[in-house]
């Protein structure tokens, strides 16, 4: 009986599922790094995996590319938020753009990109990114910011429309 369980353990260790266990642990480790505010370390852990999977050099059966994408995108997003607090808007913009390049469904990163453009008086670009955020996840913040940008541009009709959406 002991031989049988040892044999099955050896088979499992030789399997692809076991071979991918280090990948799963890296994803988990990256999530804990993000929680600890160590976004650069999370990015360093996940980016090589993401690049290998995306290029086809690594074809995992048990690790979902979506999990890697979402976690890596979140790490870039959190890095961007930290850079905003440090008043490093150029670097924050790069981080948020990396976030949406990896995960095009990250509405919060689109919102922050819009906010940075708005702060720089680039209201047409700001509106573009706030719309992208609102299309992915309708929210009062993006509508409110669009209303502000339309107001600055003198398009009061659209400003009122977006303000009403924000209220709704």
C-alpha positions in Angstrom: 0.0 0.0 0.0 2.8 2.4 0.8 4.4 1.7 -2.5 1.2 2.6 -4.3 0.7 6.0 -2.6 4.4 6.8 -3.2 4.1 5.8 -6.8 1.0 8.0 -7.3 2.8 10.9 -5.5 5.8 10.4 -7.9 3.4 10.4 -10.9 1.7 13.6 -9.7 5.1 15.3 -9.1 6.0 14.4 -12.7 2.7 15.7 -14.0 2.2 19.1 -15.7 0.0 20.2 -12.8 2.8 19.9 -10.3 5.2 21.5 -12.8 2.9 24.6 -12.8 2.7 24.8 -9.0 5.6 27.3 -8.9 3.6 29.5 -11.3 0.5 29.4 -9.0 2.7 30.2 -6.0 4.2 33.2 -7.9 0.8 34.6 -8.6 -0.1 34.1 -4.9 3.1 35.7 -3.8 2.5 38.7 -6.2 -0.9 39.2 -4.7 0.6 39.4 -1.3 3.3 41.8 -2.5 0.5 44.1 -3.9 -1.3 43.9 -0.6 2.0 45.0 1.1 2.4 47.9 -1.3 5.4 46.2 -3.0 4.1 46.7 -6.5 7.4 46.7 -8.2 8.2 43.3 -6.7 4.8 42.0 -7.9 5.5 43.3 -11.4 8.9 41.6 -11.4 7.4 38.3 -10.4 4.5 38.3 -12.9 5.8 40.2 -16.0 8.1 37.4 -17.2 5.3 34.8 -16.8 2.9 37.0 -18.7 5.3 37.6 -21.5 6.1 33.9 -21.9 2.5 32.9 -21.9 1.5 35.6 -24.3 4.4 34.8 -26.7 3.5 31.1 -26.6 6.8 30.1 -25.0 4.9 28.9 -22.0 1.6 27.0 -22.4 0.3 26.2 -19.0 -2.8 24.0 -18.7 -3.6 24.8 -15.1 -2.7 28.5 -14.8 -5.1 30.8 -16.4 -3.6 33.7 -18.4 -6.5 35.8 -17.2 -5.4 35.4 -13.6 -1.9 36.5 -14.5 -3.2 39.5 -16.6 -5.6 40.7 -13.9 -3.0 40.5 -11.1 -0.2 42.1 -13.2 -2.6 44.9 -14.3 -3.6 45.5 -10.7 0.1 45.7 -9.7 0.7 48.4 -12.4 -2.5 50.2 -11.3 -1.5 50.2 -7.6 2.0 51.4 -8.7 0.3 54.3 -10.5 -1.8 55.2 -7.5 1.4 55.4 -5.4 3.1 57.6 -8.0 0.1 59.9 -8.0 0.5 60.3 -4.2 4.2 61.1 -4.8 3.2 63.7 -7.5 4.9 61.7 -10.2 2.2 62.1 -12.8 4.4 61.2 -15.8 5.4 57.9 -14.3 1.9 57.3 -13.0 0.5 57.8 -16.5 3.0 55.1 -17.8 1.9 52.7 -15.1 -1.8 53.2 -15.8 -1.2 52.8 -19.5 0.7 49.6 -18.8 -2.2 48.4 -16.7 -4.8 48.9 -19.5 -2.5 47.5 -22.1 -2.4 44.2 -20.1 -6.0 44.2 -19.0 -8.2 46.4 -21.3 -11.1 45.9 -18.8 -9.4 47.8 -16.0 -11.9 50.7 -15.8 -10.1 52.3 -12.8 -6.9 52.7 -14.7 -8.8 54.4 -17.6 -10.3 56.7 -15.1 -7.0 57.7 -13.6 -5.5 58.3 -17.1 -8.5 60.6 -17.7 -7.9 62.3 -14.4 -4.2 63.0 -15.3 -5.2 64.4 -18.6 -7.8 66.6 -16.9 -5.2 67.9 -14.5 -3.0 68.8 -17.4 -5.8 70.6 -19.1 -6.0 68.0 -21.9 -9.8 67.8 -21.6 -10.5 66.1 -24.9 -8.2 63.2 -24.0 -9.6 63.2 -20.5 -13.1 62.8 -21.8 -12.0 60.0 -24.1 -10.6 58.0 -21.1 -13.5 58.8 -18.8 -15.9 57.5 -21.4 -13.8 54.3 -21.7 -14.0 53.9 -17.9 -17.8 54.6 -17.8 -18.4 52.2 -20.7 -16.7 49.4 -18.8 -18.2 50.3 -15.4 -20.8 53.1 -15.3 -19.8 55.2 -12.2 -20.5 58.7 -10.9 -16.8 59.6 -10.7 -16.2 59.2 -14.4 -19.4 61.0 -15.4 -18.7 63.8 -12.9 -15.2 64.3 -14.4 -16.6 64.2 -17.9 -19.1 66.9 -16.9 -16.2 69.0 -15.5 -14.2 68.6 -18.7 -17.2 69.4 -21.0 -17.9 72.5 -18.8 -14.3 73.7 -19.2 -14.5 73.2 -23.0 -17.8 75.2 -23.0 -20.0 72.3 -24.1 -22.6 73.0 -21.4 -25.3 70.8 -22.9 -23.0 67.7 -22.6 -21.8 68.9 -19.2 -25.3 68.9 -17.9 -26.0 65.5 -19.5 -22.9 64.0 -17.8 -23.8 65.6 -14.5 -27.3 64.1 -14.6 -25.7 60.7 -15.3 -23.4 61.2 -12.3 -26.5 61.9 -10.2 -28.3 58.8 -11.4 
